[in-house]
């Protein structure tokens, strides 16, 4: 791929704007030598204004989604893409969230431009384990673990029972839940079916991938080897 197209696809500007960057000498190699648009240079050695380029396609971001942000591109309010540098919105292929967390749910969210990986993670056949922590309006009654693990719980307006889920009680009104599917508002609806109401909800892990102290609104690029942690069973302590 020509360097102009490569850099434009990373969102740094239109092809015309990137071509102008070359003419201004803003694009160099790692040794500071000015590059030309037809040069053949490894991605890792290209610099723009002395800084390395963003990662190439195949990018996977780990984000701590804060409360109040949505995963939609069209929402008039705050969206998770606002947490990223503006150029990330212009990348080609485009970045998308891997599944969604609603406005009132915080925690671990993956964002990627790798469509095959996205579908691999969200495919029902993959049964990727997602770990949530919930605080509840009322004390747990003691029957929830058996109910959620039964594989027979039917949510209102649905015709297929939920797959078994694991519950770990963390306190009278605090629980951790491990799911292998992602139905609409599933955790909230499960506790509603058990006669309770979720007051706060946070996703703390996907497989063995965790937030690792990442603060709300922060994000980082995942190394290739980290992505496979998504497909490993959640830590035994999760449920």
N, C-alpha and C positions, 0 to 999 in steps of 0.2 A: 504494500500500500504506500502511495506517495505521502511524504511527510506532511504536506498541506492538508490532505484529507484526514490523515491520522490525527493531527492536532485539532482540526475543526470538529471531528467526531467526538473528541474528548470535551467539547463544549467551550473551548477557549475563544471561539469567535467563528464568524463565517469564513468560508474559504478565501474570500477577498481580504478579510481582516487578517487572517493568518499569513496570506501571501505578503501583506504589508509588513508583518512582524519579521519575516525573512529579510525583506529589503532594508529594514531598520537595524538588522544585525542582532535582534533580540533572542534569536534561537541559535544555540551553540551546542557543542558536545560537552562532555564532562570535563574536558581539559580547557574549555573556554574558547575553542576554535569555532568561528562562525560557520554555521551550516547553510547549505543551499537546498532549495526545495526538492531537487532530484538526487540528493545524497542518500546513501543507504547506511543507516545507523541503527543499532539496536535501541529499542524503546528505552531501556534503563539508562542509556548514556545521553539521552536528549535533555537539554535544559532550556527553559523559557525564563528569561530574566534571571538566570542563574539558579533556578529552582527545578528539581526533577518534575517530570510530568506526572499527572495522576495515573493510577494503574490502567492498563489496557482493558478491553472487553473481557468479561469473565470476573468482573468486580463483584465482591460480596461484602456488604457492610453489616456490622453488628451495631444496632442502635438501642439506646434506652429511651423508649418512647415516653414522653411525659404525658400527664393528664391534660386534657383539653385539645390535643392535636389529633387530627384524623388522618387516615391513610388514603383518602381520596385526593385526586388532583383537582377536582372541581369544587371542593368545599369553599365557601366564601370566607370561612374562618381560618384558623391556623392549621397547617398541614405538615406532616412529617418532613416533606421535601424542603420546607423552609429552614430546617435545621442544618441543611447541607450547603456548601458553597453554591452560589447561583449557577455556575457553569455546569454543575451536576445535573441540572434540569435540562440542559441542552445536549447531553451525551447521546450518541447513537452507537449501538442500540440503547433504548431508553431504560432507565432504572424503574423497577417496580417493587412494591412490597411483597414479601412472601406470605400470603395470607393477610389478614387484617386484625388489628386491635381497635375496638371502638373508642370513641372520644373519652369515655369514662374508665378505660382500662389502660394501665401503664405497663412498662416492662420491656422484655426482650422482643425486638423486631428485627427481622432480616430484610435487607434491601439488596437487589441484584439486577444485573442486566443479562444474566444467563438464564434464558427461558427454559432450557432443558433441565437445569438444576432446580429452578422454581417449581416446575411441574413434578419433578421427582420427589421434592419435599412434601408438596401438598397432596400428592396422589393418595387416595384412601388405601391403596394396596401397600403403601410404604409403612403405614401405621407408625409414623414418627411420634415419639412421646413428647408432649408439651406439658410443662409443669406450671401450675398457677397457685398463688397464695391468695386466700380470700379472708376478709373479716366480715362477720355476719351480724345481722341486727338482733338475733336472739341466740341463746345458748344452743349448742348442738344437742340433739336428743339421744344419740347413741346408735340409731338405726341407719344412719346415712352411709357408713362404710359398706355395710352389707347390701344396701339398696343400689349404690353406685356400682358395686362389683358384680351385681347379679346378671348383667347383660339382658335384663328384661324391662328396664326402665323406659317408658315411652313418654316423650315430651308432648305437650299439648300441640295439636294440629299436625302431628307427624304420624307416619304409618309404619316406621321401622324403629325397633328398639335401639337404644344406645349400646355401643360396645362397652364391655366392662371397663371401669375406671378405678384407680386406686386412691383411697383417701387416707391421709395421715392427720390426726388431730394434733394441733399445736397449742391449743388453749381452748377455753370454754366457747369462745366465739372466733376462733382462728384455726384455719385448716389449709392443708396443702393437697392439691388434687392433680393427678396425672391422667391425661387423656391421650387417646390415639386417634382421635378424629377432631373435626373442627366445625361443628354445626353453629348456626347463627345464635349468638349469645348463649352458648351451651352451658357454661359454668353457672351463670345467673339462673338459667331455666332449670338446671338440675337441682339447685338448692331451693328454688321456688317449689319444685315438685315434692321436695322433702319438707315443705312447710316453713321455709326460712327465706331470708332475703339477704343478698350480697350488698354490703355497704362499700367496700373497696376491693378492687381486684387488680392483681399484678402478675404478669407472666415472668417467671424467674429462670426458666430454662427451656431449651428445645434439645431433646436428647441429652448429651453431656455438655452442651454448650451453654454457658451461663453469662451473666452480666459482668462478673469479675470486678465488682466495685465501680463500674461505669455509672456516672451520675446521670440523673434525668436530663434529657436533651443532648447528651454526649453520644459520640459514635466513633467507631474505628474500623479500619479495613481488616478483614480476616485474611490470614495466610492460607494458602491452599490446603495445607494439612489440617487446619482447624475445622474446615467445612465438614469433613467426615464425622466429626463428633456429633453432628446433628442426627446421624443415623444410628448412633449407639444408644442402648437403653439408658434412661435417666438413672442418676445415682440412686443406689438402694435407699438412701436416706430420704428420697423424695416422696416415697409413698409406702 
